[in-house]
Amino acid sequence: GQQLNQSPQSMFIQEGEDVSMNCTSSSIFNTWLWYKQDPGEGPVLLIALYKAGELTSNGRLTAQFGITRKDSFLNISASIPSDVGIYFCAGPPPNTGNQFYFGTGTSLTVIP
Amino acid sequence: DGGITQSPKYLFRKEGQNVTLSCEQNLNHDAMYWYRQDPGQGLRLIYYSQIVNDFQKGDIAEGYSVSREKKESFPLTVTSAQKNPTAFYLCASSVSDRSTDTQYFGPGTRLTVL
């Protein structure tokens, strides 16, 4: 599938800082998914968003489905060392036969 | 436990040999997928299947083959025709429900061709 525009590509932050990343598409999405991938492991689903404007939290993580349906944001509050990894956005655009498009990933490094 | 299993975790093969990667899911999902991930890169779709006995090529299907004889299983064969097979391979599945599309991944298989 096509790749979504995800930024930033990488982040180096101090432990305790908040993190924000976003994902944009040229197509309208009906679903936005956020994953975290540790080295050598499969991506793990963090948050799923199904409605424009939806704001969903999972512990220190909060994600929002943009009103235009062409973007989504993921915020991590009070980062800790185990937040290190690569974060991907994803979604199945309409009329793609169940294919999913993926962001290029944001690599997060947390400095203790 | 419900989930997706891939085996083996690490696989080594000699150049010119075909190799089959296993993917099994007990989530009762209709759709299954195979992706390839190279270092520092995103996921690229190899093949996907929306229903038993049916599958479609993704963006990089050349040199790969799949079968979907059972709902739970979607094995991927990396053939000798694949020019650069060393990579991390991820299997995924999703519910075919357009109102709540969600995709789940297996733990991955790292294939190294020597």
Interface residues (C-beta under 8 A of the other chain):
Chain A: G1 Q3 N30 T31 L33 Y35 G40 E41 G42 P43 V44 L45 A48 Y50 F88 A90 G91 P92 G97 N98 Q99 F100 F102 G103 T104 G105
Chain B: I4 Q6 A31 Y33 Q41 G42 L43 L45 Y48 Q50 Q56 G58 D59 F88 L90 A92 S94 S96 R98 S99 T100 D101 T102 Q103 Y104 F105 G106 P107 G108 R110
